[in-house]
Amino acid sequence: MSEVAEERIADVCLVLEGTYPYVQGGVSSWVHQIVTQLSEVTFALFFIGSTREQAVKKRYTPPPNVIAITEVFLFERLPEAQLEPRKLSAKVRESFYLFLRDFHEATDEPGRLAAWWSVIDCLDQPDTDLTFGNLMRDEEAWQLLTDLSDSRAPHESFVDFFWAVRFLHLPVWTALLARHQIPRARMYHSVSTGYAGMLGAIAARRHGVPYLITEHGIYTKERIAEISQAKWIHDPPSRYFDVDRGLGPVKQMWIGLFVFLGRLSYAAADRTISLFEGNTDLQIEFGAEARRLEVVPNGIDPAIFDPARERRRKRLEQPGGGIVIGFIGRVVPIKDVKTLIRAARSVVAREPRARFHLIGPTEEDPDYFAECRQMVELMGLKDQVLFLGPQNVREILSDLDLCVMTSISEGLPLVILEGFSAGVPCVATDVGACRELIFGRTPEDKALGRAGLLTKICSPLDTADALLQVISDPENLVRMGEAGRTRVERYYRQDDIMDIYRRYYTDTAWAGPDAPDGPYADRAPTSDTAT
C-alpha cells in the first residue's frame, strides 16, 4: 500500500521497522519530532511491519512535509504466483545458486558481504525472474539445503531443518520483493539495522546516494536476547546440545541472520549514529567501523513541560497527600512490567500511601497485558496498581511524584527526558543511557547531582528499595527533579539536536569515500565476531 501526496523525489526516505506512524513508543516519538521540526525537509516513509493488522490505525498524524508512505508486511501470505517456481534458463539458475552458495558457505565477513551483493545484483537482472517457489523446489536449492543441513545440523531432523529454513527466509524474501517499492530519495535513513537496515542499504546503493543509520537500541543485541528466549521458534531438544551457546541450531540460524543484517547495514552506512556513548562499543562489536560512528542523543523542548512542572511543584507543597509513582511506556515484555508489579507489592507493604499509575498502550501484546492484570489481581493490588492506557504525557506528569522504568533493554528513553523536564525524578534499570541520564556523563554533568537512582534488571526488591529511598524524603523528590531539569536544559535541548540532523540532511559532506572520519575513528574493535 502506498499513499503518495506528490510524485516527486523526497529529500530523505526514513526506513522504519515496526514504529512510526502506526506504533507508539520512544522511537516513534523521535521520528515524529524529526519530521515535524524539520519542516523544510521532505520525507518519504517506508514502513516495515509484521502483519497488516499492525497498520490499521495511525498513532501519529504525519505533517505535510511527509509526501509518501509505503508499507510492507513481512509475515503475510505471499501471492500465489510467488509460491510456484518459474522456469528459468540453466545459465540463470547456475549463476544465481552459485552466488547463493558462496553466501552461505563464506568463511569470512568480507566474502559473505561480497556474495550477498552478487545475489542482489543477480536478482536485479531482468531475466532472473525468481520466485520463493524456486527457492523451495529448484534442484539446485535442494542440493544447497541438504549440504547446509549436513554441515550445520547433522544430528537434527531434515524435515525440521527444512521448515526452519523456509520460515527464516520468508521475511527476507518478502522484504527483498519490496525493494522496488522503496520511494526515491536524495538520501536514505534507517532507524535500525535488521530488515530496515538491509532495505536502506539496498536503496542507497541502487541510487548512489548517502545512507545514514540511527540506532536507539542495538537491534542485533535485542534480537539475540529475543530469539534466545523465543517460544515461537521450533527448536527441538537435541542429544547434541550446544554447551557453549546453550541454543539449538535453529535459534543459532535466526541469530546468525540478524548478526549478518547488522553487519550488512553498518558496512553500507556512511555514518551510524548512537544515542549514547555506551552503545558505540556494541556497534563496533557487531561490525560497525569506529571511524563512521557518531553519538547524537535524543532532544526535547523542556519549556513545553513548564505548566506540568508548576502544577507538580504546588502539589508537592501540600502535605499529607498520596504518593504516585508512574510508569510511562508500552506494556510489553521488554519493559518488564511484571518486575514493576512485584516491586509495587513490596513498596505498598511499607508505604501504604503509594499508588502506581501504569500509563501507555496495552494492545501490542494482549497476552502479556492479560498476565500483568492477573498478577495485579492475584497480589491484591487492583486499588494500588492502575492501568490507565495512553494519556497526554504533558498533563499526566504533574500528577506524578516519581517515574519508574524496569526495562531490560533501552536506548535513550525519551520518557525520562520528559519527566525531567517536568521536574520528575526517575528510578530506572541500569540499561541503555539511563546511567548517564540519571547520574550524568561528564564531570560537569555529574556535578549537577543525581536525578534519581539506578537498579538491577529483573530485580523487584532492588527496584522497591530504590523507590522507597527516593519517596521517603520529600526533599529528594524536589532536589532530584531539579537536577534532571537542569541536565535536560544543558545537554538535551531539542533545537541543538535538530540542528545536527538538519546538517546531515542538507550537507552531505559526511558521506562518501572522501568523507572525514567520525569522532571514534581511533577506537579499536572490542571483538572480531559476535553471535
Secondary structure, 3 states (H helix, E strand, C coil): CEEECCCCCECEEEEEECCCCCCCCHHHHHHHHHHHHCCCCCEEEEEEECCHHHHCCCCCCCCCCEEEEEEEECCCCCCHHHHCCCCCCHHHHHHHHHHHHHHHHCCCHHHHHHHHHHHHHHHCCCCCCCCHHHHHHCHHHHHHHHHHHHHHCCCCCHHHHHHHHHHHHHHHHHHHHHHHHCCCECCEEECCCHHHHHHHHHHHHHHCCCEEEEECCCHHHHHHHHHHHCCCCCCCCCCCCCCCCCCCHHHHHHHHHHHHHHHHHHHHCCEEEECCCHHHHHHHHCCCCHHHEEECCCCECHHHHHHHHHHHHHHHCCCCCCEEEEEECCCCHHHCHHHHHHHHHHHHHHCCCEEEEEECCCCCCHHHHHHHHHHHHHCCCCCCEEEEECCCHHHHHHHCCEEEECCCCCCCCHHHHHHHHCCCCEEEECCCCHHHHHHCCCHHHHCCCCCEEEECCCCHHHHHHHHHHHHCCHHHHHHHHHHHHHHHHHHCEHHHHHHHHHHHHHCHHHCCCCCCCCCCCCCCCCCCCCC
